[in-house]
Each structure stands twice: as structure tokens, then as C-alpha cells.
Amino acid sequence: MMEKCILNPERDCLGLIEARRLQKELEKHESETGNSLTKQGERIGSLETRMAVNETNYLNIIAKLDDLITKVASIEAKPAKRWEKVTGQVISVLVAAVLGFFLAKFGMTI
């Protein structure tokens, strides 16, 4: 349906036709923009969910690493404890041998 020009009613109003075309184009762009924003919102929501899962996994990994560090430190300490025990026993044997030697030299027996 064509609208007639206000200044010259015998002619069609080209400005009104162009305004209607532009209005339809604007509505199309608004619809596309709304769809695009909806999709972006969905993608952001998905990323947030994945980030939360990754953070949980990261915290679990850190906790396991802390546990492993504690266990490794304990394992590393065992040889040192054994060495201290062995050296303590060797020193005790040496002291007993020296005492036994001196006691035997001076004629004392146990």
C-alpha cells in the first residue's frame, strides 16, 4: 500500500517507502543482535561452568601434591634415621671396645 506525498498527493511518498524499508532492516538487525547476544551469554555460561570444574580439579591436584610432598619428605628422612641409628650403634661398640681394652690392660675384668 503506497502512501501519497503530502506536498503532491498525485505522487507516491518515496521517503515513507524508504522509512518502512529501513524500519524492517532495523528490526532484522535487532533480532540478529538479540540472537547473537543470547548465544554469547550461553557461551560465557559454559565457560564459567568449565572454569569452575577446572578450579575444583586444580585444588584437588594441589591437595594431592601437598600429600605427596609430605610422603616424599618422610621417605627421604628414613635413611638418615637409619644412618643415625647405625652410627650410634657403631659408636657404642667402639666405646665398649675401648673400655674393654683399658679394663683388660689394667687387669680388670668384667
C-alpha positions, 0 to 999 in steps of 0.5 A: 500500500503506497502512501501519497506525498503530502506536498503532491498527493498525485505522487507516491511518498518515496521517503515513507517507502524508504522509512518502512524499508529501513524500519524492517532492516532495523528490526532484522538487525535487532533480532540478529543482535538479540540472537547473537547476544543470547548465544554469547551469554550461553557461551560465557555460561559454559565457560564459567561452568568449565572454569569452575570444574577446572578450579575444583580439579586444580585444588584437588591436584594441589591437595594431592601434591601437598600429600605427596610432598609430605610422603616424599619428605618422610621417605627421604628422612628414613635413611638418615634415621637409619644412618643415625641409628647405625652410627650410634650403634657403631659408636657404642661398640667402639666405646665398649671396645675401648673400655674393654681394652683399658679394663683388660690392660689394667687387669680388670675384668668384667 
